[in-house]
Amino acid sequence: MNDDLRIDSQHIISEGELTWTFSTSGGPGGQHANRSNTRAILSFDVLGSPAFSDTEKDRLDLELPHHGGVITITVDESRSQWRNRQMARKRLADLIAEALRPRPTRRATRIPRRAHEKRLSDKRARSERKRDRQPPAPD
């Protein structure tokens, strides 16, 4: 069975690039939680991966929270290690896909002249109103 992680149609991370660590989960669950290594910790070295181009690595470096180029995802929501592994894989894929999604470019807009003039005249009127509230200055 192929356990490679598909990010999108162009990006696939091989299973060998994913590093797994397991430990006991905290919280409820009694002896099962205390004795079973169900918490799944998934680590992935983004900057060292051949699955991404240099420009994509730069983008991922800027967008994703990481420590030294390594993204770490921890899941301990389920009592099943298998289920926690599946959730960690999904979260990693979603995180990378969102970071690689192209952002729309901002189109510069101008404030219409009439709106600009109205804003300035409103500021002048407000200033005069506040000035009129002040007691007259002694001469």
C-alpha positions as CSV (number, residue, x, y, z in Angstrom):
1,M,0.0,0.0,0.0
2,N,1.3,3.5,-0.9
3,D,1.4,5.7,2.1
4,D,2.7,8.8,0.3
5,L,1.0,12.0,1.4
6,R,-0.8,13.8,-1.5
7,I,-1.0,17.6,-0.9
8,D,-2.6,18.4,-4.2
9,S,-2.4,17.2,-7.8
10,Q,1.2,18.4,-8.2
11,H,2.7,17.8,-4.8
12,I,3.2,14.4,-3.1
13,I,5.4,13.8,0.0
14,S,6.9,10.4,0.2
15,E,6.3,8.4,3.4
16,G,10.0,8.3,4.0
17,E,10.1,12.1,4.5
18,L,7.7,11.9,7.4
19,T,9.0,11.3,10.9
20,W,6.7,9.8,13.5
21,T,7.0,9.7,17.2
22,F,4.5,8.3,19.6
23,S,3.9,8.8,23.3
24,T,1.1,8.4,25.9
25,S,-1.7,10.8,25.8
26,G,-2.9,12.8,28.7
27,G,-6.4,13.3,29.8
28,P,-9.2,10.8,30.4
29,G,-9.0,7.2,29.3
30,G,-7.8,5.4,32.4
31,Q,-5.3,2.7,32.0
32,H,-5.5,2.7,28.2
33,A,-4.4,6.4,28.1
34,N,-1.7,5.8,30.6
35,R,-0.2,2.7,29.0
36,S,-0.8,3.1,25.2
37,N,1.3,5.2,22.9
38,T,-1.6,6.8,21.1
39,R,-0.4,10.5,20.8
40,A,1.0,10.9,17.2
41,I,3.7,13.5,16.6
42,L,4.4,14.1,12.9
43,S,7.5,16.0,11.8
44,F,8.3,17.0,8.3
45,D,11.4,18.9,7.0
46,V,9.9,21.3,4.5
47,L,13.2,23.0,3.5
48,G,14.9,19.6,2.9
49,S,12.1,18.0,0.9
50,P,12.5,17.4,-2.8
51,A,8.7,17.6,-3.3
52,F,8.8,21.4,-3.5
53,S,10.7,23.8,-5.8
54,D,12.9,26.5,-4.3
55,T,10.3,29.2,-4.7
56,E,7.7,27.0,-3.0
57,K,10.1,26.3,-0.2
58,D,10.6,30.0,0.3
59,R,6.8,30.6,0.4
60,L,6.3,27.7,2.9
61,D,9.2,29.1,5.0
62,L,7.4,32.4,5.2
63,E,3.8,31.1,5.7
64,L,4.2,28.1,8.0
65,P,5.1,27.9,11.7
66,H,8.3,25.8,12.0
67,H,11.4,25.4,13.9
68,G,14.5,25.2,11.7
69,G,12.5,24.2,8.6
70,V,10.7,21.3,10.4
71,I,7.0,21.4,10.8
72,T,5.7,19.4,13.8
73,I,2.0,18.3,14.2
74,T,0.8,16.7,17.4
75,V,-2.5,14.9,17.6
76,D,-3.9,13.1,20.7
77,E,-7.6,13.6,20.3
78,S,-8.5,10.0,19.7
79,R,-7.8,6.8,21.8
80,S,-6.6,5.2,18.6
81,Q,-3.0,5.7,17.4
82,W,-4.1,4.9,13.8
83,R,-6.8,7.6,13.9
84,N,-4.4,10.2,15.4
85,R,-2.0,9.4,12.6
86,Q,-4.7,9.9,10.0
87,M,-5.6,13.3,11.6
88,A,-2.0,14.4,11.7
89,R,-1.5,13.5,8.0
90,K,-4.6,15.4,7.0
91,R,-3.6,18.5,9.1
92,L,-0.2,18.6,7.5
93,A,-1.6,18.3,4.0
94,D,-4.2,21.0,4.7
95,L,-1.6,23.3,6.2
96,I,0.8,23.0,3.3
97,A,-2.0,23.2,0.7
98,E,-3.2,26.5,2.3
99,A,0.3,27.9,2.4
100,L,0.9,27.1,-1.3
101,R,-2.5,28.5,-2.4
102,P,-1.8,31.7,-4.5
103,R,-3.0,34.9,-2.8
104,P,-4.9,37.4,-4.9
105,T,-2.8,40.4,-5.7
106,R,-4.1,43.7,-4.3
107,R,-5.3,46.2,-6.9
108,A,-4.6,49.7,-5.9
109,T,-7.8,51.9,-5.8
110,R,-8.3,55.6,-5.5
111,I,-10.7,57.4,-3.2
112,P,-13.1,59.4,-5.3
113,R,-12.4,63.1,-5.3
114,R,-15.9,63.9,-3.9
115,A,-15.5,61.5,-1.0
116,H,-12.0,62.9,-0.2
117,E,-13.4,66.5,-0.2
118,K,-16.4,65.5,2.0
119,R,-14.1,63.8,4.5
120,L,-11.9,67.0,4.7
121,S,-14.9,69.3,5.1
122,D,-16.4,67.0,7.8
123,K,-13.0,67.2,9.6
124,R,-13.0,71.0,9.4
125,A,-16.6,71.2,10.7
126,R,-15.8,68.9,13.6
127,S,-12.7,70.9,14.4
128,E,-14.7,74.2,14.4
129,R,-17.4,72.6,16.6
130,K,-14.8,71.5,19.2
131,R,-13.1,74.9,19.0
132,D,-16.4,76.7,19.7
133,R,-16.8,74.6,22.9
134,Q,-13.6,76.0,24.3
135,P,-13.8,79.1,26.6
136,P,-12.3,82.2,25.0
137,A,-8.6,82.8,25.4
138,P,-7.7,85.7,27.8
139,D,-6.2,88.7,26.1
